[in-house]
Amino acid sequence: MNDTPTTEGRAGAHRPVRRSCRAGLLRGSIELRHLLRNPKELSGHLTNVVVALVIAGYVSGDVPGTGVPMTHLVLAGFAAYLLFQIGMISLPQLLVTEREEGALLRLRATPGGIPAYLVAKCLLLVVTAAVTLALLLAAGALLVDGPLPRGPAGWLTLLWVTALGLLAVVPLGAAIGAVLPNPREALALIMLPTMGLLVTSGAVFPITSLPGPVQQVASVFPLKWMAQGLRSALLPDSARAAEPAGSWELPMVALVLAAWAVIGFLLAIPLLRRAARRESGSRLSARHSRAVRSGAVPERAGS
């Protein structure tokens, strides 16, 4: 007789989660349509692909000791970096901008608003990342003889590394976006560390050419493992000679990325909730006034 209330209680507990997921998916689909209708935002993603192709086109020679074209290593690394950039640069900037526009203030009055907001952003970024990655690989194969996965195992590795890599960086990017001060400072605060990781994570040249301490520091962060996982999907086995361990270390790739995914989710929701709790109409108005005085935004008519 006690089973029915327990079952009903569990079902009731799951309803808010389902509602948040449905609301997030609906919001995410609306944001995707908005992205497709915004040439300025689309051009930013296309520019990243073009830059990667231009750099890959100018690279020559082989990866030392492997016989693998350096172009292939560069494209595999840039594929990882574009995924990393979407989560760690694009998302924080987007969150800070929407916070300045009052999005978090509106979420305070919406039941399940923060989880639904995260679901929407995850959907938007996953679709954006998948399309960007597909465009880079297809254009690379056609224009600069770039690499593609070798057989079903290569495609499967590409899929799970991409999915787990996004899980590792998207929540982390949301957590960072929740604490950044404003859109004008956000890019400066996150761009330098991100570019530093691009250089030190072996994304654009063999990581074994870097000093040992630099390799150890890079191995703490997800970009190094995302790039290594994508190289395993896109490059032949002979390229393993350029890896620090002489192998792809796919179990370690999965472990590190999963660990960062857990850390990101544990940080993102409480930090976004904290940011939403701190929002108020007076704070929003004060930020807008400062932005008007600095010339960052135009003054509204009648202000």
C-alpha positions in Angstrom: 0.0 0.0 0.0 3.0 2.3 0.5 4.2 1.7 -3.0 1.7 4.0 -4.7 2.5 7.2 -2.8 6.3 6.5 -3.3 5.8 6.0 -7.0 3.7 9.1 -7.3 6.2 11.1 -5.3 9.0 10.0 -7.6 6.9 10.9 -10.7 6.2 14.3 -9.1 9.9 14.9 -8.4 10.7 14.1 -12.1 8.0 16.5 -13.5 10.0 19.7 -12.9 13.1 18.1 -14.6 11.0 17.2 -17.6 9.4 20.6 -17.7 12.8 22.3 -17.6 14.1 20.0 -20.4 11.1 20.7 -22.6 11.3 24.4 -21.9 15.1 24.4 -22.6 14.7 22.5 -25.9 12.0 24.9 -27.0 14.1 27.9 -26.1 17.2 26.4 -27.7 15.3 25.8 -31.0 14.2 29.4 -31.0 17.7 30.6 -30.5 19.0 28.3 -33.3 16.5 29.9 -35.7 17.6 33.3 -34.5 21.3 32.3 -35.2 20.4 31.2 -38.7 18.8 34.6 -39.4 21.8 36.5 -38.1 24.5 36.8 -40.7 26.9 38.6 -38.3 26.9 35.7 -35.8 27.2 33.1 -38.6 30.1 35.0 -40.1 32.1 34.7 -36.9 32.0 30.9 -37.0 32.8 30.8 -40.7 35.7 33.1 -40.1 37.2 30.6 -37.6 37.0 27.9 -40.2 38.6 30.0 -42.9 41.5 31.0 -40.5 42.1 27.3 -39.7 42.1 26.4 -43.4 44.5 29.2 -44.3 46.9 28.2 -41.6 46.7 24.6 -42.6 47.2 25.5 -46.3 50.5 27.3 -45.5 51.9 24.5 -43.3 54.3 22.1 -45.1 56.4 19.0 -44.2 55.6 16.0 -42.0 55.2 15.5 -38.3 58.7 14.5 -37.2 59.2 10.7 -37.1 55.7 9.8 -38.4 55.4 10.6 -42.1 52.1 12.2 -41.4 51.5 15.6 -43.1 51.7 18.5 -40.7 48.6 19.9 -42.3 46.6 16.9 -40.9 47.9 17.5 -37.4 47.1 21.2 -37.6 43.5 20.6 -38.9 42.9 18.0 -36.2 44.2 20.4 -33.5 42.1 23.3 -34.9 39.0 21.0 -34.8 39.5 20.6 -31.1 40.2 24.3 -30.6 37.1 25.4 -32.4 35.0 23.1 -30.1 36.9 24.5 -27.1 36.5 28.1 -28.3 32.7 27.7 -28.6 32.4 26.6 -25.0 35.1 28.7 -23.4 34.9 32.0 -25.3 31.6 32.2 -27.2 29.4 30.9 -24.3 30.8 33.1 -21.5 30.5 36.2 -23.8 26.9 35.3 -24.6 26.0 34.7 -20.9 27.5 38.0 -19.8 25.8 39.9 -22.6 22.4 38.4 -21.8 22.9 39.0 -18.1 23.6 42.7 -18.9 20.3 42.7 -20.9 18.3 41.3 -17.9 18.0 37.7 -18.9 19.1 36.4 -15.4 16.7 38.8 -13.7 13.8 37.4 -15.7 14.9 33.8 -14.8 14.4 34.6 -11.1 10.7 34.7 -11.6 10.6 31.5 -13.8 10.3 28.1 -12.1 13.1 25.9 -13.3 14.5 28.8 -15.2 18.2 28.2 -14.7 18.2 24.5 -15.7 16.0 25.3 -18.8 18.4 28.1 -19.7 21.4 25.8 -19.5 19.6 23.1 -21.7 18.8 25.8 -24.3 22.4 27.0 -24.4 23.7 23.4 -24.6 21.5 22.7 -27.5 22.5 25.9 -29.3 26.2 25.2 -28.8 26.1 21.5 -29.6 24.4 22.1 -32.9 26.8 25.1 -33.7 29.8 23.0 -32.8 28.7 20.0 -34.8 28.0 22.1 -37.9 31.3 24.0 -37.5 33.3 20.8 -37.1 31.6 19.2 -40.1 32.3 22.2 -42.2 36.0 22.3 -41.2 36.5 18.7 -42.0 34.6 18.7 -45.3 36.3 21.9 -46.5 39.7 20.7 -45.3 39.3 17.4 -47.2 38.3 19.3 -50.4 40.7 22.2 -50.3 43.9 21.2 -48.5 43.6 17.4 -48.6 42.8 17.3 -44.9 42.1 14.2 -42.9 38.8 12.3 -42.3 38.1 9.5 -39.9 39.3 6.1 -41.1 36.5 3.6 -41.0 33.6 3.1 -38.5 36.0 3.0 -35.5 37.4 6.4 -36.5 33.9 7.9 -36.9 32.8 6.5 -33.5 35.9 8.0 -31.8 35.2 11.3 -33.5 31.6 11.3 -32.2 32.4 10.4 -28.6 35.4 12.7 -28.2 33.4 15.6 -29.7 30.4 14.9 -27.4 32.5 14.4 -24.3 34.7 17.4 -25.1 31.6 19.6 -25.4 30.3 18.2 -22.1 33.7 19.2 -20.6 33.8 22.8 -21.8 30.2 24.0 -22.1 29.3 23.8 -18.4 32.7 25.2 -17.5 32.1 28.1 -19.9 28.7 28.7 -18.3 30.4 28.9 -14.9 33.0 31.3 -16.1 30.3 33.5 -17.8 28.4 33.6 -14.5 31.3 35.4 -12.7 32.7 37.6 -15.5 32.1 41.3 -14.8 30.7 42.7 -18.1 30.9 42.1 -21.9 33.5 44.7 -22.4 36.0 43.0 -20.1 34.9 39.4 -20.7 36.8 38.9 -24.0 40.1 40.3 -22.5 39.9 38.1 -19.5 39.3 34.8 -21.3 41.1 35.3 -24.6 44.7 35.4 -23.3 44.4 32.1 -21.2 42.6 30.4 -24.1 45.2 31.4 -26.6 47.9 30.2 -24.2 46.2 26.8 -24.0 46.1 26.7 -27.8 49.9 27.1 -28.0 50.7 24.8 -25.1 48.3 22.0 -25.7 49.8 20.6 -28.9 46.8 21.7 -31.0 48.9 23.3 -33.8 52.2 21.5 -33.5 53.5 18.4 -31.8 53.2 18.7 -28.0 56.4 16.7 -27.6 58.3 19.7 -29.0 57.4 21.6 -25.8 59.3 21.4 -22.5 58.2 18.7 -20.1 56.8 21.1 -17.4 54.7 22.8 -20.1 53.3 19.4 -21.2 52.4 18.6 -17.6 50.5 21.8 -17.1 48.7 21.4 -20.4 47.7 17.9 -19.5 45.5 19.3 -16.6 43.2 21.1 -19.0 40.7 19.6 -21.4 42.0 21.1 -24.7 45.0 18.9 -24.7 42.9 15.7 -24.4 40.3 16.9 -26.9 43.0 17.5 -29.5 44.6 14.1 -28.7 41.3 12.3 -29.0 40.5 14.0 -32.3 44.0 13.1 -33.6 43.3 9.5 -32.8 40.1 9.6 -34.9 41.6 11.6 -37.8 45.3 10.6 -38.1 46.9 7.2 -38.9 48.4 5.0 -36.1 51.9 6.1 -37.2 51.1 9.5 -35.7 51.2 8.0 -32.2 54.9 8.4 -32.3 54.5 12.1 -31.8 52.4 11.7 -28.7 54.1 12.0 -25.3 53.2 8.4 -24.3 53.6 7.0 -27.8 49.9 6.1 -27.8 46.5 7.8 -28.0 45.7 7.1 -24.4 41.9 7.1 -25.2 40.9 5.8 -21.7 42.8 8.8 -20.2 41.1 11.1 -22.8 37.7 9.9 -21.6 38.6 10.1 -17.9 39.9 13.7 -18.0 37.1 15.0 -20.2 34.5 13.3 -18.0 36.1 14.8 -14.9 36.0 18.3 -16.3 32.3 17.7 -17.3 31.5 16.8 -13.7 33.4 19.8 -12.4 31.7 22.1 -14.9 28.2 20.9 -14.0 28.9 21.2 -10.3 30.0 24.8 -10.7 27.7 26.1 -13.4 24.2 25.7 -11.8 25.1 27.2 -8.4 27.1 30.0 -9.9 24.3 30.9 -12.3 21.7 30.7 -9.5 24.0 33.0 -7.4 24.3 35.4 -10.3 20.5 35.4 -10.8 19.9 36.0 -7.1 22.2 39.0 -7.1 20.4 40.5 -10.1 17.9 43.3 -9.4 16.3 46.1 -11.4 18.5 48.7 -9.7 21.7 46.8 -10.5 20.5 46.4 -14.2 19.7 50.1 -14.4 23.1 51.1 -12.8 25.0 48.9 -15.3 23.1 50.4 -18.2 23.9 54.0 -16.9 27.6 53.2 -16.6 27.6 51.7 -20.1 25.8 54.8 -21.5 28.4 57.1 -19.8 31.3 55.1 -21.2 29.8 55.2 -24.7 29.5 51.4 -24.9 25.8 51.5 -25.7 23.7 54.4 -27.0 21.4 56.3 -24.7 17.8 55.4 -25.0 15.3 58.0 -26.2 13.7 59.8 -23.3 16.4 58.7 -20.8 
